[in-house]
Amino acid sequence: MEIPTPAAEPQADEVEPAGKLTRIARFLERVPWLIPTISFITGVIGFVMVKRGADLARVIAIAALAGWVWLLIEPLVRRFLEQRRSGIGKFVSNFLTQSLQQEVLFFSLPFLFGALQRDVGQIIFIAIAAAAALLTALDPLYERWIAARAATRLLFHAYCSLIVAVVVVPMVVHLSLEQALPLALGAVVVWLLLTAPMSLRSLRSTRHKLIWVTCSMLAPLLVWVLRAHVPPAGLAVTQAVITQSIVDRTPGPAVRSLTSAELSAGVVAFAAIRAPSGVAQSIIFEWRHAGEVERITAEIHGGNDSGWRTYSRKSLFPANALGRWTVDVRTPQGQLLKRMQFTVQD
């Protein structure tokens, strides 16, 4: 991170804040791993607190969400400080922005990993988020690829805003995932529109400007189209089983293989799903066999340490029910929470 050279004969009230920030920046240059480590540990603590239903998790989430607010007002602060003293606006805003981007990304990673399933899209989504978090911790690369131009800096802001909104907003304002993602994408679109003049002015060639406009238009649309592969951060399946009996929402013995005759007793797909306190979330049981799909909707409520218990019972089966059956537990957006399987043999 470049430290600005003080201008000749600065005023006393300008030297003191700049001097403090310079000392802080020099200290962090000696320990570049400090902020990412603290952010990741904070995310792990928040994830554990959510698992236990503790209110402390919401406090930690609000602190992370404060970083999102800074990302929205950063251009205004940068311009204000630059008008007061050349160079200080760039230094202060870059320093705070990079630190807060590290905070929101490393804070979000434990929640994303906690929701990860065997889904290629989810794996790619988390890999990109982890790479972005690592990039914020590597100052030479960050300065060259992100901070050098307003266009790349503001696009990266938008990405960080999307991640923190998808992960943190449901915990803070008690929104379901199908409400949080459109809200996050809407905020990103508004952000890109408001910062478009600044971004375009920082690009010299017409080709680069067209690339920026294309990326700004297609990126939110691509996330919406592929929303089924966004990890359902904040939701976790604590227990899932295929059984043939359930009493008081307690499943009977697990079954993996059934005969055609045993299907007459019905099959139950049971799942206990943990969600943040105060969140009401719809989930869908998808029964799949031989290209046929049947969907059954249920609703869960957050705040239960062991997870909200729900199930789907199937009593009617086709004449040819032989083969492998798959029951996917998904959100209304198609995000995979858990996959269960059983086989019907002759």
C-alpha positions, -999 to +999 in steps of 0.1 A: +000+000+000+015+033-011+019+059+017+015+094+004+043+119+006+032+149+028+027+181+010+049+211+018+040+229+050+007+211+058-016+226+083-014+212+119-050+198+118-041+179+086-009+164+098-022+146+128-048+124+112-025+117+082+003+108+106-018+084+126-031+067+095+005+065+081+017+048+113-012+024+112-005+016+075+032+010+082+024-013+111+000-033+089+026-036+062+048-054+087+020-078+096-001-081+064-017-113+077-033-096+108-066-082+094-074-113+072-067-136+102-089-115+126-117-113+100-117-150+094-117-158+131-146-133+136-164-152+108-159-185+125-171-171+158-202-157+141-208-190+124-206-209+157-228-184+174-254-188+147-253-226+151-260-220+188-287-194+181-268-167+201-277-130+197-240-123+196-239-135+161-263-107+150-240-082+166-210-096+147-231-096+115-241-060+120-205-051+124-197-068+091-226-051+074-212-017+085-184-024+060-210-026+033-222+009+042-186+022+038-183+006+004-214+026-007-201+060+006-164+055-002-164+076-035-179+105-017-154+104+012-125+100-013-137+131-033-142+152-001-107+144+013-090+150-020-106+185-021-090+192+013-056+178+005-043+161-026-032+125-021-048+120+013-082+110-001-067+082-022-046+069+007-074+070+034-101+055+012-078+027-003-066+018+032-101+016+047-116+000+017-091-028+014-093-035+052-131-036+051-132-058+020-109-082+038-133-081+068-165-088+048-150-115+026-131-134+053-161-130+076-184-146+050-162-175+041-170-197+071-208-193+064-202-202+027-181-233+036-207-243+062-234-244+035-213-262+009-228-293-008-216-315-036-227-290-062-202-279-089-218-244-090-215-239-052-179-251-053-171-226-081-189-198-062-169-204-030-137-207-049-142-173-065-150-158-031-119-174-015-097-161-044-112-126-039-105-127-002-069-138-009-065-110-034-073-084-008-045-098+014-019-095-013-010-058-014+010-058-047-016-076-066-045-057-050-028-023-058-022-033-094-054-051-103-080-035-081-071-002-066-053+013-096-085+023-115-119+034-103-136+010-127-120-021-112-122-008-077-159-001-079-167-034-096-149-052-068-169-031-043-200-043-060-189-080-057-180-076-020-214-059-014-231-089-030-213-114-009-219-097+024-256-090+015-262-127+006-245-139+038-252-113+064-285-096+055-307-127+064-292-127+099-296-090+105-330-082+091-346-117+092-350-122+055-354-155+038-328-164+011-353-159-017-358-123-004-321-116+004-307-124-031-330-101-051-323-073-025-286-078-029-287-078-067-309-047-067-284-029-044-255-039-067-273-027-098-281+007-082-245+009-070-232+003-105-255+029-120-245+055-095-208+049-100-209+044-137-197+080-146-167+077-123-158+043-136-161+052-172-139+084-167-111+062-154-110+041-186-091+055-215-101+034-245-136+029-259-130-009-259-124-010-222-155+011-216-176-013-236-161-042-217-170-025-184-206-017-195-210-053-207-197-068-175-218-045-153-250-055-172-243-092-175-228-100-141-260-094-120-281-112-146-257-141-146-259-144-108-297-144-110-298-170-137-274-192-117-289-184-083-295-221-077-257-225-073-253-197-047-245-215-014-275-211+010-253-194+037-269-194+071-289-226+065-276-260+076-290-295+076-282-311+110-300-344+103-314-360+072-327-395+067-349-417+045-372-438+066-406-454+066-420-442+099-421-410+119-436-402+153-438-367+168-413-355+141-388-382+152-378-404+123-377-442+125-348-464+114-330-452+082-335-472+051-313-474+020-329-502+000-366-512-003-385-538-022-415-530-044-438-546-019-424-524+010-433-492-009-470-497+001-461-485+036-448-452+021-415-435+023-405-405+045-378-380+037-369-363+070-347-332+075-337-310+105-326-276+092-310-249+113-316-213+103-308-179+119-331-168+147-362-150+135-360-163+099-390-181+083-378-200+053-396-222+027-379-254+016-387-279-011-384-317-011-377-328-047-384-365-053-366-376-085-368-409-104-362-418-140-365-382-152-398-375-132-398-348-105-423-342-077-420-312-055-434-309-020-431-276-001-426-271+037-416-242+060-390-239+087-383-213+113-349-203+127-336-202+162-337-240+170-302-252+180-308-287+166-327-275+136-364-272+126-378-307+120-398-312+089-405-341+065-421-351+032-441-384+030-446-401-004-473-428-006-481-431-043-454-446-065-454-454-102-459-489-114-423-491-124-406-477-093-374-498-095-341-481-094-325-452-076-346-425-060-331-391-051-347-367-026-331-332-028-338-306-001-337-272-017-346-236-012-373-221-035-344-207-056-331-242-062-301-240-038-292-275-027-293-281+011-290-319+012-293-349-011-307-382+001-310-415-019-326-449-017-330-478-040-360-498-049-352-534-058-374-562-072 
